[in-house]
Amino acid sequence: MQDRLIPFDRILNFRDFGGWETADGARVARGKLFRSASFHDATAADIEKLDAMNVRFLVDLRRPEERAHEPSKWSNEACRVIFNDEGKGGSELPPHLVALMQSDLTPQSTYDYMMSLYRDIPFDPRLIGLYRDWFAELGEGGAGIIHCAAGKDRTGIACALTLIALGVDEEAVFADYDFTNQAVDLESRMPRIQARMEERLGRKLDSAALRPMLGVHVDYLRQSLDVIDAKYGSALNYMEQELGVGETERARLREKLST
């Protein structure tokens, strides 16, 4: 798994999520599917490395207030950048920070918040539009990056759906998702993350209460897939009805992204 990580100076959780075996015995191509945290902290060396990767498109899942607060430092004329500023002018704080403002913040309350977040993400109209864009671009070929702020929740669901569409089995889908906990050295980064959150929120936070939000848990992704199954019958039905990815589109994706 470690060979999936692509090291950068200040870009976190950047990795290739191809390479998995599919149900028909093929393998998802490497060097085509990338997932990441945001690029707001990128160094000059990071930008140079990104420029050399020949990425054709990038989908930024962040909300407008996130993009305004931490704008990306990377742009490249050869890379199409897709985002959605629907809802611009809303709260200056993203929902996860609003959740941290509650007075009874505990590990359990944070876990419960994450579970509710994962129930909501698949039905968020803005994200559905961006997920549609991601799949449409994948069908055109070339390498793509999908990212949000930390590259684990909104991005994690998008990547799970991508692997499901390509015929990767559930165990591998969850393994790719869970790898965020190894890809990001949370313990060493916790003091800096906590300090930044406390400064922005103007309150002290308990590191134990933060952990369920800063990492991932298989329960979270399972929650998303369960609510999708409950409403649509399966993830494939959801992708066909909401994202425009039916049998024909999945066959095209396999053609473009399998080896």
Legacy VTK file of the C-alpha trace (Angstrom):
# vtk DataFile Version 3.0
C-alpha trace
ASCII
DATASET POLYDATA
POINTS 259 float
0.000 0.000 0.000
2.831 2.383 0.785
3.820 2.491 -2.896
0.513 4.250 -3.581
1.634 7.287 -1.611
3.225 10.066 -3.638
5.326 12.207 -1.303
5.089 15.991 -1.395
6.551 18.618 0.894
3.268 20.187 2.003
0.485 18.365 0.136
-1.026 15.663 2.306
-2.631 12.313 1.574
-1.728 12.396 -2.129
-1.922 8.932 -3.577
-2.654 6.790 -6.595
-5.807 4.780 -5.972
-5.464 2.598 -9.049
-3.852 -0.834 -9.153
-6.702 -2.821 -7.620
-7.861 -6.061 -9.221
-11.375 -6.097 -10.685
-14.019 -8.817 -10.716
-13.288 -9.713 -14.349
-9.598 -10.326 -13.639
-8.344 -7.021 -15.003
-6.545 -4.388 -12.938
-7.266 -0.685 -12.496
-4.528 1.307 -14.220
-1.923 3.128 -12.170
-1.035 6.736 -12.901
-4.603 7.721 -13.824
-6.560 8.056 -10.571
-5.228 10.374 -7.897
-6.753 11.521 -4.610
-5.440 14.200 -2.308
-5.919 16.844 0.321
-5.939 20.477 -0.848
-3.015 22.350 -2.402
-3.232 25.546 -0.353
0.098 24.833 1.364
2.002 23.605 -1.705
5.666 24.530 -2.009
7.446 25.508 -5.204
8.835 21.968 -5.382
5.330 20.538 -4.955
4.040 22.674 -7.821
6.910 21.599 -10.040
6.138 17.951 -9.260
2.443 18.395 -10.035
3.285 20.128 -13.316
5.296 17.070 -14.365
2.471 14.586 -13.690
0.537 15.280 -16.904
-2.808 15.590 -15.116
-5.617 16.433 -17.555
-8.280 17.468 -15.021
-8.867 18.142 -11.354
-12.116 18.162 -9.378
-12.071 20.333 -6.244
-14.896 19.248 -3.932
-14.441 22.055 -1.418
-17.153 24.561 -0.631
-16.675 28.193 -1.700
-15.750 29.385 1.796
-13.060 26.709 2.019
-11.613 27.638 -1.342
-11.630 31.346 -0.394
-10.006 30.737 2.994
-7.316 28.373 1.650
-6.964 28.974 -2.100
-5.051 26.437 -4.141
-1.502 27.374 -5.046
-1.428 25.140 -8.116
-2.767 25.877 -11.561
-1.649 24.581 -14.915
-2.967 25.573 -18.327
-3.017 21.929 -19.395
-5.207 20.882 -16.437
-8.918 21.658 -16.366
-10.011 22.605 -12.832
-13.632 21.891 -11.903
-15.341 23.308 -8.819
-18.780 24.428 -7.731
-19.382 27.682 -5.869
-23.087 27.048 -5.314
-24.000 28.467 -1.930
-21.342 31.181 -2.057
-21.964 33.820 0.566
-23.013 31.356 3.263
-21.327 30.663 6.581
-17.649 31.525 6.739
-17.039 28.343 8.747
-17.363 24.916 7.135
-19.790 22.517 8.846
-17.129 20.441 10.589
-15.827 23.554 12.357
-19.350 24.607 13.258
-19.763 21.155 14.832
-16.678 21.776 16.954
-18.288 24.853 18.444
-20.714 22.738 20.467
-20.097 22.927 24.217
-20.368 19.177 24.917
-17.664 18.123 22.475
-16.624 14.514 23.185
-15.161 11.649 21.129
-18.670 10.152 20.908
-20.311 13.397 19.776
-17.625 13.842 17.103
-18.077 10.250 15.945
-21.850 10.799 15.786
-21.315 13.965 13.752
-19.114 12.088 11.271
-21.725 9.373 10.894
-24.370 12.002 10.143
-22.025 13.697 7.670
-21.573 10.451 5.771
-25.332 9.987 5.639
-25.671 13.416 4.024
-22.776 13.540 1.551
-24.258 11.195 -1.090
-27.377 13.386 -1.341
-25.751 16.830 -1.351
-26.773 18.387 -4.716
-23.524 20.336 -5.037
-21.425 17.217 -4.502
-23.625 15.127 -6.763
-22.882 17.638 -9.535
-19.156 17.432 -8.899
-19.213 13.636 -8.715
-20.996 13.658 -12.086
-18.250 15.894 -13.475
-15.579 13.548 -12.119
-17.075 10.498 -13.816
-17.724 12.376 -17.055
-14.086 13.467 -17.223
-12.846 9.976 -16.396
-14.813 8.703 -19.369
-12.845 11.024 -21.636
-9.534 9.519 -20.540
-6.344 10.933 -19.111
-5.190 11.331 -15.531
-7.370 13.078 -12.952
-7.147 14.287 -9.365
-10.078 14.538 -6.988
-9.653 16.297 -3.669
-11.338 18.187 -0.866
-9.760 19.755 2.220
-8.288 16.635 3.837
-8.872 14.206 0.976
-10.677 11.666 3.111
-14.464 12.164 3.445
-16.036 13.761 0.361
-13.053 12.472 -1.595
-13.202 9.082 0.091
-16.795 8.516 -0.996
-16.011 9.598 -4.566
-13.054 7.210 -4.739
-15.077 4.342 -3.281
-17.765 4.885 -5.929
-15.099 5.028 -8.635
-13.636 1.680 -7.615
-17.105 0.133 -7.329
-17.924 1.353 -10.850
-14.742 -0.284 -12.103
-15.666 -3.629 -10.541
-13.279 -3.622 -7.581
-14.489 -5.785 -4.693
-15.703 -4.287 -1.440
-12.731 -5.410 0.647
-10.337 -3.469 -1.592
-12.671 -0.448 -1.680
-12.582 -0.282 2.105
-8.831 -0.909 2.197
-8.212 2.076 -0.070
-10.472 4.226 2.074
-8.940 3.139 5.374
-5.395 3.747 4.114
-5.826 7.443 4.925
-5.121 6.502 8.552
-1.663 5.274 7.507
-1.076 7.853 4.778
-1.332 10.783 7.196
0.768 10.707 10.376
-2.016 12.068 12.509
-0.236 11.835 15.839
2.676 14.006 14.738
0.383 16.488 13.016
-2.249 16.665 15.763
-0.693 19.575 17.749
-0.463 21.803 14.653
-3.970 20.915 13.461
-5.421 21.474 16.917
-3.677 24.831 17.289
-4.989 26.027 13.915
-8.540 24.954 14.748
-8.408 26.566 18.183
-7.157 29.813 16.682
-9.925 29.888 14.115
-12.664 28.917 16.549
-11.437 30.907 19.530
-11.870 27.982 21.930
-9.819 25.145 23.406
-10.362 21.682 21.979
-9.775 18.196 23.372
-7.443 16.192 21.101
-9.319 12.978 21.941
-12.540 14.582 20.712
-10.832 15.659 17.490
-9.505 12.243 16.476
-12.781 10.807 15.087
-12.954 13.817 12.766
-9.348 13.901 11.607
-9.041 10.243 10.669
-11.378 7.836 8.916
-13.324 4.850 10.221
-14.786 2.049 8.146
-18.093 2.714 9.914
-18.275 6.065 8.139
-18.010 4.689 4.622
-20.301 1.796 5.506
-22.869 4.367 6.652
-22.779 6.103 3.262
-23.119 2.863 1.329
-25.937 1.715 3.603
-28.013 4.871 3.089
-27.368 4.628 -0.649
-28.527 0.998 -0.634
-31.600 1.905 1.406
-32.721 4.543 -1.099
-31.475 3.163 -4.431
-31.004 -0.559 -3.867
-27.287 -0.480 -4.675
-24.369 1.840 -5.305
-24.573 0.994 -9.017
-28.206 2.112 -9.133
-27.279 5.325 -7.321
-24.508 6.042 -9.816
-26.808 5.410 -12.756
-29.690 7.519 -11.443
-27.766 10.389 -9.818
-24.373 10.466 -11.520
-25.207 9.337 -15.037
-22.972 6.271 -14.747
-24.919 3.305 -16.077
-23.748 0.061 -17.649
-22.566 1.770 -20.846
-20.601 4.397 -18.929
-19.045 1.786 -16.649
-17.890 -0.200 -19.666
-16.273 2.958 -21.050
-14.570 3.599 -17.711
-13.184 0.064 -17.655
-11.924 0.549 -21.205
-10.134 3.780 -20.246
-8.912 2.786 -16.802
-8.187 -0.969 -16.829
-5.104 -2.894 -17.825
LINES 1 260
259 0 1 2 3 4 5 6 7 8 9 10 11 12 13 14 15 16 17 18 19 20 21 22 23 24 25 26 27 28 29 30 31 32 33 34 35 36 37 38 39 40 41 42 43 44 45 46 47 48 49 50 51 52 53 54 55 56 57 58 59 60 61 62 63 64 65 66 67 68 69 70 71 72 73 74 75 76 77 78 79 80 81 82 83 84 85 86 87 88 89 90 91 92 93 94 95 96 97 98 99 100 101 102 103 104 105 106 107 108 109 110 111 112 113 114 115 116 117 118 119 120 121 122 123 124 125 126 127 128 129 130 131 132 133 134 135 136 137 138 139 140 141 142 143 144 145 146 147 148 149 150 151 152 153 154 155 156 157 158 159 160 161 162 163 164 165 166 167 168 169 170 171 172 173 174 175 176 177 178 179 180 181 182 183 184 185 186 187 188 189 190 191 192 193 194 195 196 197 198 199 200 201 202 203 204 205 206 207 208 209 210 211 212 213 214 215 216 217 218 219 220 221 222 223 224 225 226 227 228 229 230 231 232 233 234 235 236 237 238 239 240 241 242 243 244 245 246 247 248 249 250 251 252 253 254 255 256 257 258
